[in-house]
């Protein structure tokens, strides 16, 4: 099973932010949209970073409330681990676990195609396990 399956179910909408926006703007977007991260894109739509709730918390812990006026570019993760739609879900889980991050932008041909969170992966895996369980019960009932 590949990442494209998750995107087919959840959709391809991705909340983005520009590097020159402020952490306050990020905080408002994260809160109002009920999400944990924003993909940072340049004016051509290319991924230049990712900014998460953790990044905002670290910035405020380090610099105090004035950090909320800082530009996203100062606190974003620049070395973003991405995946492709053809990446297997198992490979994606391994990337997320070993890298200790919860969001992976999905990029094809240099363009942002979606964002997969650890919650999306867990939800997908639970659905797979439930389907397997139903199939086994049906098999046992007809055997």
BELHU-V560304 format. One line per field, one symbol per residue. ss: DSSP state (a for helix, b for strand, c for the rest). burial: # if it has 9 or more other ideal C-beta (glycine too) atoms within 8 Angstrom, else .. A space follows every 50 residues. Layout:
BEGIN
ss->???
burial->???
END
This chain:
BEGIN
ss->cbaaaaaaaacccccbbccccbaaaaaaaaaaacccbbbbbcccccbbbb bbaaaaaaaaaaacaaaaacbaaaccbccccbbccccbaaaaaaaaaaac ccbbbbbbccbbbbbbbaaaaaaaaaaaaaaaaaaaaaaaaac
burial->.##.###......######.###.###.##......#####....##### ##..##.###......##.####.###..#.####.#.#.###.##.... .######....######..##..##..#...............
END
